Amino acid sequence: MSALPRDDLRRLHFINALFAHVTGHDLYLAEQIKGAITFSLTELAAQTKAHPEFAAKYDAGFNAAAADLLAKLFADLPRRGFFHWDAALTPASATPLFARAELMAGLRHLAPYRESTLLVTNLRPALIPPSRRATPRRQRDYEEALAFVRALTAARTARTADLQLLFL
């Protein structure tokens, strides 16, 4: 395998971690999954090459495609629960009140499963927009949101459940 650009290497390790139960942490298999996702985004990749400012849009598309693929994979596993919460779905989604309501709905959905995965995407871009400065207040809000999600998940999950909390 030749040297990969930084973003490709980051995506490869992300896919390897996200699909570890399928790949067994084999980077070759993770590369195959990453290649399939990248192939589905060829038009967006071409636009990104022509306009490098579209890189954030490509990353968001890649992450969304990976989350959709993971949701389809878990849908085929009847004993394993999966819930995806996109914190940037609405402008208010990442605020504590709405985040709690959406996360509680997800945790109720996952409650019947002994093994489950809760995927949280776009929390950082929702609180620290890429087009804006990462001020200390925004950074603090992000850290508090991470702690809130972790604490709520720990408090509302049965001790016997094996819940994986993934932030993307």
Helices and strands as residue ranges (DSSP letters): H 6-18, H 20-23, H 27-40, H 42-50, G 52-54, H 55-75, E 80-86, H 96-110, E 115-121, H 123-127, H 136-155, E 162-167
